[in-house]
């Protein structure tokens, strides 16, 4: 059917719209539209190359869709029967553009958070530390390495956009694990390992196994089982952070969850354990792995400073019963089999004993002052240095600022990969 003047006018405008979106999409081929060249250079090759390659592919797919849409709009100028398909194609192109832009903007913002030489060095260090934390598990599980991109942002808690999940652009699979570190924990980055734990749990089948282990520990109390089992994903990540950084991970966690307004609350559907219980679980894991120590004082401070009488009456009994069973819960978490590790617990790949206070003291004594300056120690013991700095900050609150300054100086020095 030959298109009349009105139909041709509609088709012409559709072609104009399509040309606009294609032109806008073409600018995406330049990665510097979203982050500076210096910021992109700060991302290690192992991370940056697959990421930029993947982003280029989804942009090229968008441009191909745009060009096909332009062809449809041109056909509609000649044939009125083609107009509905052309109109639908333009709407699809608009939506795809937004989805691709969201994907690119996310990674551009992440890379662009490396705004100064100090931040670039710190985030490069975190990239390396996160990669080092998951490598032993992936190797033992026979899995390929996973690139990690860290970035800094505001807020209280860290987060992760896991590798191999779908991104905003249809058909686009995330090629890297993108981990957000918040500013207040940038130089005490135990949360980095919590987020890395989410990635490990996803690829090893850990969470269902941990749920079963928790279920056995809480046998005979259906209400506690119903409370604790949905928290397994976050608990697995906490266990992973604990295995890497010990008590430092527990005190850092309490600094995040220790809001008096929420510490004793249980929002239905929240995947995170009640903050009060989550802190006590960390202390119980310390006792299970290390015996008595400063975590006993932290638990006393939490229980005294936030007594259960402040909890909602509907939750109070569950919190009290959970506390009474915490030793068994801690053991269940630490010993839960990980399918990807052949049924061995996470400690088979990452032994918490390596970050006990005694082990960290021995590291400190053996390395001496070189621990904070030597490239060798940075490469071989970077994670344990994070654990040591966090432990000392917790043990010596009167010297906390000095330990934070030392950690900052260490993290912004020569990159760990050097």
N, C-alpha and C positions, 0 to 999 in steps of 0.2 A: 504494500500500500504506500503510495507516494505521500510523504509528509506535507501537511499544509503549513502555512506561514507560522501559525501559533505553535504547532508541534516543533517546527524547526527552531523557533525561538527558545523553546524549553530545552531542546537538545543542545543548542549552541551554548546555553548557560551551563548545562551539565558538563559540556566539554571544557568551558572556562574553569568550573570548579575542579574538575579532574586535573587540569593542567596546574592549577594552584597547589593541590596536594602533592602532585608528583614533584613539582619544583621545590616545595618545602622538604619533601622526603629526600631529595637529592643532596640537600645540604648535610644530611645525616651521615653521608659517606665520609665526611671530614670529622674524625674523632674529636678534633679540637673545638667543635661546636658545643661539646659538653664538658670538656676538661682540657686544661692547658697541656701543651707538649711536655712541660716539666713534670706535671702530675702523672701523666701516662708513663713517662720514663721511670718514675719512682716505683712503678709496679714491676715486680720481678718478671722475667721472661716466662717462667713456668706458669705464672698467673695471667700476665698481660696478653700474651700471644693468643691462647685459646679464647680468651674473653673478647678481644678485638676482632678475631676471626669470626666468632659467633655473631657478634653485633653487626658485622659487615654483611653476613648472610641474611639476617632478618631484614636489614635495610634494603638489600637487593631484591628480596622477595616482595617487599612493599612496593618498590619501584616497578617491578614486573606487573603487579596487580594494577598499579596506577596506569601503566601504559595500555594494558588490556582494557581498562575502563575507558580510557580516551578513545580507543578503537570502537567500543560499543556506542559511545555518544556520537561519534561521527557517523556510524551506521544509522543511528536514530534520526539524524538530520535528513537522511534519504528515505528511510522506511519507518513509518509511524508505528508499525507493529513491534519494532525493536525498542521503543521508548520505555516501556515498563522495566525491561531488563536493564537498560542503561541507568534508569533512576535507582534501581536496587543496587547496581554495581557502585554507583557514586556513594550511596549511604554506607555500603560495606567498606569502601576505600576510606571514608572519613573515620569509621570506627577502628579500622586497622591502623591508620596513622596514629590515632591516640594511644592505642595499645603499644605500638612500637616506641613512640615518644616516651611513654611511661617507663618502659624497659630501659631505654637509653638514658633517660634522666636519672633513674635510680643509680645506675652504675657510674654515670658522670658525676653525680653528687658524691658518691662514695670515693671515687678517685680524687675529686676536687677537695675533699676534706684534708688532703695533704698540703696544707696551705703555707707551710714554712719548712725550712730545713730540719728543724727539730721534730716537727710532726711527721715529716716524711721518714726520718730515721726511726722514730718510734713505731710507726705503722709498718715499716719494713721489718722491724724486729718482731712485731706481733704476727705478721704474715708467717715468718719463719718459725716462731714458737708454736703457733697453731698447727702448722704443717708437721712439726716434729712431734706434737702430742698425738696426732692420729696415725702417723706412719707406722709405729710398731703394731698397732691393732690391724691396720689394713694389710701389712705384710704378713702377719700371722694368719689372717683370714684369707690370704691369697687374692686380695683385691687391688685394683690399680690405685696409684696415688691420686689424691684429690687436691686441686689447687685451692688456696685460701686467699681471699681478699678481705682485709680488715679496713674499717673506716671509723671515724670518730663522730659522735653526735651528742646532742643534749639528752637529758633524762636521767632516770635512776638505774634502769636495768639494761643489760645487753640483749641482743637478739641475733638470729641467724636466718638468712635466706639460703636454704640448703642446696647443695649441688644436686643435679638430676631431677629437680622438681620443675613443673611447668611455670614459665614466666608469663607476663601479661600478654605478650604477643602470641597468638595462636600457633601451636606447634613448636614453640621455642622452649628448649630445655636448658636450664641454668648450668653453665659449664664450670662454675666455681662455687665454693662455699663463701658467701659474703657475710662477714660477722661485724656487727656494730659493737663498738666499745664506747661507753659513756665517759665523759670527760673526768668525772670524779674518780674513776677507776683506771684511768689511762696508764698510770704508773704503778698500779697494783692490780694487774690484769688477770686475776684468777677467774673472772667471769668469761674470759676468752676460752678457757678449757671447759666450762659449762656448756657454752655454745658448740664447741667442737664435739662435745659429748653427744649432743643431739644428732650431729652428722654421723658419728660412729654408730649410735643406737639404730639409726635408720637403715644402715647398710649391713648390720650384723644380726638383726632380729632380736635385739636385746630386750626391748620393752615388754613383749608378751611373756617372755621368760621371767622377767622381773616381777610382773604381775602375779604369775604363778607362785613365785617364791614368797612374795608378800602375802598371798592368800594362804599359803601353808603356815606362815608365821602367825597369822591372825585367825587361825582356825578356831571355831567356837564363838566368834563374835561377828555376826553377820553385819552389824552396823559399822564396825570398824573396817571390815573388808570393803563395804560399799563406799566408805570414805577414802580409803587409802589406794585402792587399785587404780582409780582413774588418774592418780597422780604419778603413775609409774614413769611416764616419759620425762617429767621434770626431775624426778628422783634419780633416774639413770644419769642424767646430765650432771646432777650434783655429785653423784658417786664418781663420775669421770673427773670432775674438777678436784674432788678430794684426793683421788688416787695420784694426781699430778702435783698438787700443791698443799695437801694436808690441812693443818689447822688454819693456814692463811686463807683458804677458801671459805672456811666457816665464819671467820670474823668479817671478811669482806661481804659475804652473803647477808650477815645480820645488819651491816650498815645499809644494805639495800631494803631489806624487809622490815627494819625496826621502826616503822612509823606507828606511833601509839594509836592512831585512828584505825589501822588495819591489821595490826600484828595478831590480834585474837579473832579476827573475822574469818568466816568461811563462806565466800560468795559461791553459790551453787553454780557449777559449770566451770569454775576457774581451774585450769589444769595444774596450777601451782599448789603445793601443800600450804596449809595455814602457816603463816610466817613463824609463829611461836613453835609449832611442831617441827617445822623445817630446820630451825636453828638447833633445837634439841636433838634432832636426828644427826646433824653434823657433829655435835658434841659426843653423841653416843658412838658414831663411827670412829672418832678419835680414840675413845676409850677402848673400843673393840680392837683397834689396830695398834695403839701405842700405850695403853694403860692409863694411869692417872697423869694429869697435866693441867696446863692453864685453861683448857676447855671446861674443866670442872668449875672454875671461877666464872667463866662466861655463862654457863648454864645457871649458876646460882644468881648471877646478876639479872638474867632474863626472867627467871621464875620469881625473884623478889621484886624486880622493877615493874613487872607486868603480871600481877597475880591473876589467877583464873577467875576470881570473883568479878573481874571486869568483863569477862566473856559473856556473850549472850547465853541465857540459861538453856536454850535449846542445843547449844554446842558444848557447853562447859563439861558435861559428863564424858563426851567423846574425847575431848582434849585430855582429861584426866586419865581415862582408860588408855589412851594412846601413850601417854607418858609412862605409865606403869609397864607397858610392853615394849618400850623403846629399845632396850638392849637386844631383844630378839628381832625387832624390825631392822636394826642396824646390821646385825649379822646376816639377815636375809638379803639385804641390799648388797652387801659386800661379797656374798658368796653365790648370788644368783648366776646360773650358767648362762653363757653368751653363745647362742647357736653358731655364730660366725667364727667363734674360737673353738669349735669342736666341743662345746659344752663346758669349757673351763670358765671360771669367773674372770672378770675384767682384770683382777690382780695378776693373772697369769701373764698378761701382756704389759701391764703398768702396775708395778708393785708399790703399794702405799708405804711400805717400810723404807723406801728410798727417800721419803720426805718426812720421816719421823723427826722430832726435835733432835734426837741423838745423831741421826744420819746427817742432818743439815749442819749440826755443830761440827761434825767430823769433816764435812766438806769445807766449812769455813776455816777450820784449823789447818787442814792440809793445803789449801790454796793460798791462804793468807790474803794480803792486800791485792795480789794478782787476780783474785777472783773477780774483781770489779774492773779490771783493765785489760786482762789477757784475752786476745782473740780465741785462743784455744779453749779457755773456760767458757767463753760465750757460746762457742759452737757445740761443745760437748755437754755443758751443764746449764744451758740457758733456762730451762724450765725450773730446775732446782734452785737457781739463783732467784727467780721470782718467788718461789716458795720460801726461801730463806729471808728475803727482804720483808715479805708479808708476815712471817712468823715474828721477826724482830720488832716490826712495827706494833704487832699485837702485844708482845711481851713487855715492851718498853714504851708505854704511851707518852712518857715524858720526853722521849727522843723520837717520837713518830715523825716530826717534821724533818729531822735529819735523815731518817731512813727513806722517806719519800723523795727527798732531794737526791740521795744516793741512787735510788732506783731510776729517777729521771735522768741523771747523768749517765748511768749505765745504758739505759734504753736508747738514748739519743746519740750514743757514740758510734763507732764503726758498726755497720750492719752485721747481723748475726751470720749472714751468708758469706761474709768476707773470708 
